[in-house]
Every structure is written in structure tokens, then in C-alpha cells.
């Protein structure tokens, strides 16, 4: 079985591949944080899409977050 690749590992590999030793630690950190932001945005979009699909499948009949 292949091990999972986590986004932190991929981001770190991308930072190292793109920046190498030619940029400052500050610039690497800015690039790293920008990539983390993109990952979080992608996760939020995926969650929203899953929620919308769930609502379509249940015709909105299931109460959201336990509220009545």
C-alpha cells in the first residue's frame, strides 16, 4: 500500500523545488503560506460542494447542524 502524501509535505517539496537557496527565508515563508492558503481554499470549496450535493440528495429534508 502506498503511503499518503500530506499537503504539508507537498508544499514543502514545492517550496524547495521552486526556491532552492536563491531566495531569503522570508520569501520562502511567504510562498509557503500562499500555498497553504490555496490548500485551505480548495478544502473549503470541496466541503461546500459536498454539502450542496448532500442537500440535493436529501431534498433539504435533513436539518442543518441540529437546529430545529
N, C-alpha and C positions, 0 to 999 in steps of 0.2 A: 504494500500500500504506500502510495506517495504521501509524503508529509505535506501538511497545509502550509501555504505561503501566506503570511500575515501582511497586512498593508504596511506596517511599520518596517518590516524587512525589505519590502519592495521599494518603499520611499527612500530608505537609507541607501539601497543599491543605486537608485536613480540619482540621488544627490552625489554619491561618489563617482558615478559614471559621467555625469554632466559637469561637475565642478572640479573634481580632482584636487590638485594642490594649487590651482591657479587663481582661486578666489579666497576671500577672507572668511573667517569663521562666521562673522555676522551675515555675510551674503549667503553662505550655506544654510544658516538657520532660517533666513527669510524664505529661501527656496523650499526648505523642508516644511515650514509652516504653511506655505501656499499649497503644497501638495496634500498636507493633512486636511486643509480646508476643502479641497476638491473631493477627497475621500468622504468627509462628513457630509458634503452636499449630495454626493451620489447615494450615500446611505439614507439620507432623509428623503430623497426622491424615490428610492426603492420602497421605503416604508409607506410613503404616501400612496404609491401605486398599488401596493398590497392592500392597504386599507380601502382604497376605491374599488378594487376587484372584489374584496370581501363584501363590501356593501352592495355591489351589483348582484353577487351570487345570493345574498340573503334578502334582497329587496329592501334593505334598511330595516328589517324586522327585529334585528338584534340591537339592544340598547347599547349606546356607546359609553364606555368607561363606567358601567354600572349605575348610571344615572337613570332615574325613572321619568 
